[in-house]
Amino acid sequence: MRIHLSLALAAAALCIGAASSLAATATGSFNSQLVITAECKVQSASMLNFGTDGVLDAAINTTSTIGVQCTTGQTYTISLNGGNGASGTTAVRTMESGGSSVNYTMATDVNQTSNWGDSGGEIVTGTPGTGAVQNYTVYGRVPPQTTPAPATYTDLVTITVTYP
């Protein structure tokens, strides 16, 4: 009986081994795809903060940074509107509080020689997109002017990035 049991176990082991060596495999494949479209986004814009002052008898200069992110190689332009100030234009914007206002300008250069607006030569042409955020400096200036009543004066300027 022991011989039969040993033979049966040996035969079972051979069958298990034979089944393993007879296993088959099959392979297949599939595609992956992502379509990247041309896109630009305004990723950040810091406040153009002129700080705190009293009499506006000297120019106050400050800067803001606009971060634009575009797909690699994408061309684009950046424009800034005249703001929400009632009498503001792209040439002279106004920060307001109640019925009073403070005039200010925004330019593409520290010397304030190139106004940054939303038409013609006032629009900034960005460098072709790199896929990463690219930063642009806005140079702001409050020129000397008649000083209105003490208050916090504000304006809201819209950034528009145009791309084909």
C-alpha positions in Angstrom: 0.0 0.0 0.0 2.9 2.2 0.7 4.2 1.7 -2.8 0.9 2.6 -4.3 0.6 5.7 -2.2 4.1 6.8 -3.1 3.5 6.2 -6.8 0.2 8.1 -6.6 2.0 11.1 -4.9 4.7 11.0 -7.5 2.2 10.9 -10.3 0.3 13.8 -8.8 3.5 15.8 -8.5 4.4 15.1 -12.2 0.9 16.2 -13.2 1.2 19.5 -11.3 4.6 20.1 -12.8 3.4 19.2 -16.3 0.4 21.5 -15.9 2.8 24.4 -15.0 5.0 23.8 -17.9 1.9 23.6 -20.2 0.6 27.1 -19.1 0.3 29.6 -21.9 0.3 33.4 -22.0 -1.3 36.0 -24.2 -0.3 39.6 -24.7 -2.0 42.7 -26.1 -1.6 46.4 -26.1 -3.5 49.7 -26.0 -2.8 53.3 -26.9 -2.6 56.2 -24.6 -3.4 59.7 -25.8 -3.7 63.3 -24.6 -4.5 66.2 -26.9 -2.8 69.5 -25.8 -4.6 72.6 -27.0 -3.3 76.1 -27.2 -4.1 77.8 -24.0 -2.9 80.7 -21.8 -3.9 81.6 -18.3 -3.3 84.5 -15.9 -1.9 82.5 -13.0 -1.1 85.4 -10.7 -1.3 89.1 -10.3 0.1 91.0 -7.3 -1.5 94.2 -6.0 -0.1 97.5 -7.3 0.2 98.8 -3.8 1.3 102.5 -3.5 1.5 102.2 0.3 0.5 105.0 2.7 1.2 108.7 2.1 -0.1 112.1 3.1 0.2 115.1 0.7 0.7 113.9 -2.9 3.5 116.4 -3.7 6.0 113.9 -5.1 5.7 110.8 -7.4 5.1 107.5 -5.7 6.4 104.5 -7.7 5.7 100.8 -7.2 5.5 97.6 -9.2 3.2 94.6 -9.6 3.9 91.3 -11.2 1.6 89.4 -13.6 2.3 85.7 -14.1 1.1 84.2 -17.4 1.3 80.6 -18.3 0.9 79.4 -21.9 1.4 76.1 -23.7 4.9 75.7 -25.2 5.5 77.9 -28.3 2.2 79.7 -27.9 2.3 83.4 -28.9 0.2 85.9 -26.9 -0.3 89.5 -25.9 -1.2 91.0 -22.5 -3.4 94.1 -22.2 -4.7 96.1 -19.2 -7.9 98.0 -19.3 -8.6 101.5 -17.9 -9.8 100.1 -14.6 -13.1 100.7 -12.9 -12.5 104.3 -12.0 -15.3 106.5 -13.4 -12.9 108.9 -15.1 -10.1 106.5 -15.7 -8.5 105.7 -19.0 -5.6 103.5 -20.0 -3.5 106.7 -20.1 -4.5 108.0 -16.6 -6.4 105.6 -14.4 -8.2 106.6 -11.2 -8.3 105.0 -7.8 -11.5 106.1 -6.0 -13.1 106.5 -2.7 -16.6 108.0 -2.6 -16.6 110.9 -4.9 -12.9 111.6 -4.7 -10.1 110.1 -6.8 -6.3 109.7 -7.2 -4.8 109.6 -10.6 -2.1 107.0 -11.5 -0.4 105.4 -14.5 0.8 102.0 -15.4 3.7 101.4 -17.8 5.8 98.6 -19.2 9.1 100.2 -18.1 10.5 101.8 -15.0 10.8 105.3 -16.7 7.1 105.3 -17.5 7.7 106.0 -21.2 5.5 103.1 -22.5 2.0 103.1 -21.2 0.4 99.7 -20.6 -3.1 99.7 -21.9 -5.4 97.7 -24.2 -5.0 99.1 -27.7 -2.3 99.7 -30.3 1.2 100.1 -29.0 0.1 99.8 -25.4 -0.3 96.0 -25.5 2.7 93.9 -24.4 3.7 91.0 -26.6 4.7 88.1 -24.4 7.6 85.8 -25.3 6.4 82.5 -26.7 5.0 80.2 -24.0 7.3 77.7 -22.3 4.7 75.7 -20.5 5.8 77.4 -17.2 4.7 80.7 -15.6 6.4 83.8 -17.2 6.3 87.0 -15.1 5.8 90.5 -16.4 6.4 93.6 -14.3 3.8 96.5 -14.2 5.4 99.8 -13.2 2.9 102.1 -11.4 3.2 105.7 -10.6 1.0 108.2 -8.7 2.2 111.6 -10.0 2.1 114.7 -7.8 -1.5 116.1 -7.7 -4.0 117.8 -5.5 -4.4 115.6 -2.5 -8.0 114.4 -1.8 -9.5 113.7 1.6 -8.0 110.9 3.7 -9.4 107.5 2.7 -8.4 104.2 1.1 -8.5 104.7 -2.7 -8.8 101.6 -4.9 -9.3 100.5 -8.5 -9.7 97.2 -10.3 -7.9 96.6 -13.5 -8.7 93.7 -15.9 -5.9 91.7 -17.4 -6.6 90.2 -20.8 -4.3 87.6 -22.4 -5.1 87.1 -26.1 -3.7 84.1 -28.0 -4.5 82.6 -31.4 
